[in-house]
Amino acid sequence: MKNLFSNIKGDAFGGITAGIVALPLALAFGVSSGLGPTAGLYGAIFISFFAALFGGTNTQISGPTAPMTAVSMVVIASIIAVNDGDVNKALPIILTVFLLAGLMQIGLGVLGLGKYIRYIPYPVVSGFMTAIGVIILLTQILPSLGYYPKEDSEFVNQFKPQAEEVILENILKEEAGEGILVLENFKETISRAEKITDADILKESQTLAAKDASGAYGAIKVLPRALEHINWLELLLAIGTIIIIYGFKRITKAVPSTLVALVIMSGIAVGFGLNYRPIEEIPSGLPVPNLEIFTSFSLSSLTPYIFTALTLALLGAIDSLLTSVVADNMTKTKHKPNKELVGQGIGNSIAAVFGGIPGAGATIRTVVNITSGGKTKLSGMIAGIMLLVILLGLGPVASKIPAAVLAGILITVGIGVMDYKGLKAIPSLPRDITLGGVKLSSEVLIMLTVLLLSTFWNLVYAVGIGLVIASLMFMKKIGDLTAERSDVEPLKEKAWADEVDFPENLKEQVFIKHIKGPLFFGSTSEFQQLAKQIPNNAKAVIIRTGRMQYIDQSGLYALEDVLVDLEKSGITVLLVNVLKQPRYMMERIDIIPDLIPKEHIFDNFKECTKWIKANMKE
């Protein structure tokens, strides 16, 4: 506690500054997520306070971030679509998914997995971050043009036939659930269908239209319509915001340009009484817990989103720990990764209970905190309190912010979050694989795969596929390297130092295999060539395993196949210096002693040579 108040002045200034920087982003991320500005503000308040209090990075400022919001956006849209386009109906399950993600983060920290996050390959992270930028850019083009698909009656009317089908399907599902669906008699179905109003069909059509236009692909599909229906006032507000954000940075960085843009453009819109579209109203008063998370909890509703919650948890962990590294470099301190994950998990869990969107450690806000004098956890807690004060005191004022201004802010966030370092490196990376006769870089292939799948298909699965491809590529390279270093040749070629004095008269009959590295599924195919390479006049094969530290199940069965082939050919196999793990594995499936008796296993090459001299004839 003493350390917490050791730098009150610096922490207060750092926390207040970081809170002010966080305000426009919290509102923008809340709107972008689909839950509204209040959800973004609540997320920023609770995550900032509790992640700082319980976390392992003293200067970290946490809150909604671009990657977390992009994934949340997908989760929210899919759950709302399942719940007839009703946000209020979908909200408990959405917040339950966010709560589960927070609890999973706590679990990751408690299990001590924080130190392993750094092993995620750079191409996967690079492709994902660039995809986040592209998604934000594409999805914010529509609101910056003042185009909202649900309000385009001509576009919505296209979905009326489909809406009628969906409504009828729901009636049949209800009847089936109630046990009153009878194929011979559709009286009840007809009765319920007659109660469907034009308003019901319109509402369902709007839901389908919004779903069709959601995400990056949906935005591209409706872009031609958006360009035909440009609201020039909204577009000018968005462009003005972007110009101020980039222009003000050139004048000074002492005041956050995002906040300056928000104040100036909102001031113009309100001051001149322009007919603009404001953001959703921000409720006044203290945040209230959403107890429906617990009272209407349903495991069956949550089950489809468990993997999504895990993705959010892992993404938040990566996002936070990368920011922790930045903070360490600036403050010359060392963060505690597992404690940081527990803190982030607690912050996200509490934010979810109060209706906030999930977040993580935010790099820009953390840097602002440090450069403004923040040194202890108190700075992050003050940032959260600052946002709460703004919510309580300026909620009605913030409700008048134009939606196009937040869209403009998000466009600059999308441009900033892309990994330009990774994109610039594409031409210079070595082309180490061949596909269809074309030489490609495996790193670039992984990055582009993750980028395209994340942008146009599914963020969650894209990362998983990227990790699988990266793992397979890595194993292939290790297998190739193992194969390159492994050799099967007569003793007179490239003999090891202790093989030089081997009897000349036996060199044409005794062959050697050097296994230089682990024998695992990535290197088994090369190893299996052994039996084919041994000539017919061979009497014995010495397999030197002193550098084979590890053998997996694939390697074990490959070894067994080779030994069986050599035994059929009447060739004696001798093992030299079998290490502990490989020997244990060989004994488990009886390679030792069934295929290789213990008298054919030697601790060193000298003992093996003695046996050969005594037992082999010219």
Secondary structure, 3 states (H helix, E strand, C coil): CCHHHCCHHHHHHHHHHHHHHHHHHHHHHHHHHCCCHHHHHHHHHHHHHHHHHHCCCCCCCEECCHHHHHHHHHHHHHHHHHCCCCHHHHHHHHHHHHHHHHHHHHHHHHCCCHHHHHHCCHHHHHHHHHHHHHHHHHHHHHHHCCCCHHHCHHHHHCCHHHHHHHHHHHHHHHHHHHCCCECCECHHHHHHHHCCCHHHHHHHHHHHHHHHCCHHHHHHHHHHHHHHCCCHHHHHHHHHHHHHHHHHHHHCCCCCHHHHHHHHHHHHHHHCCCCCCECCCCCCCCCCCCCHHHHCCCHHHHHHHHHHHHHHHHHHHHHHHHHHHHHHHHHCCCCCHHHHHHHHHHHHHHHHHCCCCCCEECHHHHHHHHHCCCCCHHHHHHHHHHHHHHHHHHHHHHCCCEHHHHHHHHHHHHHHHCCHHHHHCHHHCCCCEEECCEEECHHHHHHHHHHHHHHHCCHHHHHHHHHHHHHHHHHHHHHHHHHHHCEEEECCCCCCHHHCCCCHHHCCCEEEEECCCCECCCCHHHHCCHHHHCCCCCCEEEEECCCCCCECHHHHHHHHHHHHHHHHCCCEEEEECCCHHHHHHHHHCCHHHHHCCHHHEECCHHHHHHHHHHHCCC
